[in-house]
Amino acid sequence: MTIELHDLAHEFPEHKDKLHALKLENAHFVHLKSQYDDVNHQIRLFEEGVKVASDEHLEALKKQRLHLKDQIAAMLAA
């Protein structure tokens, strides 16, 4: 099974420079990115079988990741 990459560089390849600039200049973005990276890492551990989670827990994490991604996308669009 191939696991899809969801890090921000893969999610927003067209915004590489803006991602870097926001990381250096915007504390709120840094906080959102940190949360996104943490949730994404947890999901990846479950998907790779390193950890076990209920379907409900995994879905909740995926919804959280999507919510964070939406907030980041809004910052990139601004």
C-alpha positions as CSV (number, residue, x, y, z in Angstrom):
1,M,0.0,0.0,0.0
2,T,1.4,3.4,-1.0
3,I,0.9,6.1,1.6
4,E,0.1,9.5,0.2
5,L,2.3,12.4,1.4
6,H,0.5,15.2,3.1
7,D,3.3,17.5,4.3
8,L,2.8,21.1,3.3
9,A,5.5,21.0,0.6
10,H,3.5,18.3,-1.2
11,E,0.1,19.9,-0.5
12,F,1.1,23.4,-1.7
13,P,4.1,22.9,-4.1
14,E,3.1,26.1,-6.0
15,H,3.5,28.1,-2.7
16,K,7.0,27.0,-1.7
17,D,8.4,30.5,-1.4
18,K,5.3,31.9,0.5
19,L,5.4,28.9,2.9
20,H,9.0,29.7,3.7
21,A,8.3,33.4,4.1
22,L,5.3,32.8,6.4
23,K,7.5,30.4,8.5
24,L,10.0,33.2,9.0
25,E,7.5,36.1,9.5
26,N,4.2,34.9,11.0
27,A,4.0,33.3,14.5
28,H,0.4,32.2,13.9
29,F,1.4,30.4,10.8
30,V,4.3,28.7,12.7
31,H,1.8,27.5,15.3
32,L,-0.6,26.2,12.6
33,K,2.2,24.5,10.8
34,S,3.4,22.8,14.0
35,Q,-0.1,21.5,14.8
36,Y,-0.5,20.3,11.2
37,D,2.8,18.5,11.2
38,D,2.0,16.9,14.6
39,V,-1.4,15.6,13.4
40,N,0.0,14.5,10.0
41,H,2.8,12.6,11.8
42,Q,0.2,10.8,14.0
43,I,-1.9,9.9,11.0
44,R,1.1,8.5,9.2
45,L,2.1,6.3,12.1
46,F,-1.4,4.8,12.1
47,E,-1.5,4.4,8.3
48,E,2.0,2.7,8.3
49,G,0.8,0.3,11.1
50,V,3.4,1.6,13.6
51,K,0.5,2.4,15.9
52,V,-3.1,1.2,16.1
53,A,-6.2,3.5,16.2
54,S,-9.9,3.1,15.9
55,D,-11.4,4.2,12.6
56,E,-13.2,6.9,14.5
57,H,-10.0,8.3,16.0
58,L,-8.2,8.2,12.6
59,E,-11.1,10.0,10.9
60,A,-11.1,12.7,13.7
61,L,-7.4,13.2,13.1
62,K,-7.9,13.5,9.3
63,K,-10.7,16.1,9.9
64,Q,-8.4,18.0,12.2
65,R,-5.7,17.9,9.5
66,L,-8.1,19.1,6.9
67,H,-9.3,22.0,9.1
68,L,-5.6,23.1,9.7
69,K,-4.9,22.8,6.0
70,D,-7.9,25.0,5.2
71,Q,-6.6,27.7,7.6
72,I,-3.1,27.5,6.1
73,A,-4.6,27.7,2.5
74,A,-6.5,30.8,3.5
75,M,-3.2,32.4,4.8
76,L,-1.5,31.5,1.5
77,A,-4.3,33.0,-0.5
78,A,-4.2,36.3,1.4
